[in-house]
């Protein structure tokens, strides 16, 4: 059971990171150059940028892409030495796909 939890935690952590990256707002070139020190924002939260809000469909697509990526990598690893890695990748993909199936079942209620 513990090994299965590690697989789920690994899959969910990396997928949450992908979702977090998708919510990031692109920065334009002018913002990368910065401003003069005296024009710098001051105070708590002064440099915070609003995050993009992802639709339910976008979230599902990102989760599906994460699962697909794991299955594709697992298919490419054909050497017997990679058997453990292949099993882990497939288990992580299964966790993510079950999450999608569970989310769909909850929406249908």
C-alpha positions in Angstrom: 0.0 0.0 0.0 2.8 2.4 0.9 4.5 1.9 -2.5 1.2 2.7 -4.2 0.9 5.9 -2.2 4.4 7.0 -3.3 3.4 6.5 -6.9 0.3 8.5 -6.5 2.1 11.3 -4.6 4.7 11.5 -7.4 2.2 11.6 -10.1 0.0 14.2 -8.4 3.0 16.4 -7.4 4.3 16.7 -10.9 0.8 17.2 -12.3 0.1 20.0 -9.8 3.4 21.6 -10.9 2.2 21.4 -14.5 -1.1 23.0 -13.6 0.7 25.7 -11.6 2.9 26.5 -14.7 -0.2 26.7 -16.9 -1.7 29.3 -14.6 1.4 31.5 -14.9 0.9 34.8 -16.7 3.4 35.4 -19.5 5.8 38.2 -18.9 6.5 40.7 -21.6 10.0 41.8 -22.5 9.7 45.2 -21.0 8.9 43.6 -17.6 12.0 41.5 -17.9 14.2 44.5 -18.2 12.8 45.9 -15.0 12.4 49.5 -13.9 14.7 52.0 -12.2 15.1 51.4 -8.5 13.2 54.5 -7.5 10.2 53.2 -9.6 10.2 49.7 -8.0 6.9 48.7 -6.3 7.1 48.6 -2.5 5.1 46.8 0.0 3.6 43.4 0.7 2.1 41.9 -2.5 3.3 44.8 -4.7 5.0 42.5 -7.1 2.3 39.8 -7.2 0.7 39.1 -10.6 -2.7 37.7 -11.0 -2.7 34.1 -12.1 -4.7 32.8 -15.0 -7.8 30.8 -14.1 -7.9 27.5 -15.9 -11.3 26.0 -17.0 -12.3 22.6 -15.9 -11.6 21.4 -19.5 -8.1 22.9 -19.5 -7.3 21.2 -16.2 -8.6 17.8 -17.6 -6.5 18.3 -20.7 -3.3 19.0 -18.7 -3.9 15.9 -16.5 -4.6 13.8 -19.6 -1.4 15.1 -21.2 0.6 14.2 -18.1 -0.8 10.7 -18.2 -0.2 10.4 -22.0 3.4 11.5 -21.6 4.1 8.8 -19.0 2.6 6.1 -21.2 4.6 7.3 -24.2 7.9 7.2 -22.2 7.0 3.8 -20.8 6.4 2.5 -24.4 9.8 3.8 -25.5 11.7 2.1 -22.6 12.0 -1.5 -24.0 15.2 -2.7 -22.3 14.6 -5.2 -19.5 16.7 -3.0 -17.2 14.0 -0.4 -17.4 11.2 -2.7 -16.2 10.8 -1.0 -12.8 10.7 2.5 -14.4 8.1 1.3 -16.9 5.9 -0.1 -14.2 6.1 3.1 -12.2 5.3 5.3 -15.2 2.3 3.1 -16.0 1.1 3.2 -12.4 1.4 7.0 -12.3 -0.5 7.2 -15.6 -3.2 5.0 -14.1 -3.5 7.2 -11.0 -4.0 10.3 -13.2 -6.5 8.6 -15.5 -8.5 7.3 -12.5 -8.5 10.9 -11.2 -10.1 12.0 -14.5 -12.6 9.2 -14.4 -13.5 10.1 -10.8 -13.9 13.8 -11.7 -16.2 12.9 -14.5 -18.3 10.7 -12.3 -18.6 13.5 -9.7 -19.7 16.0 -12.4 -22.4 13.6 -13.6 -24.1 13.4 -10.2 
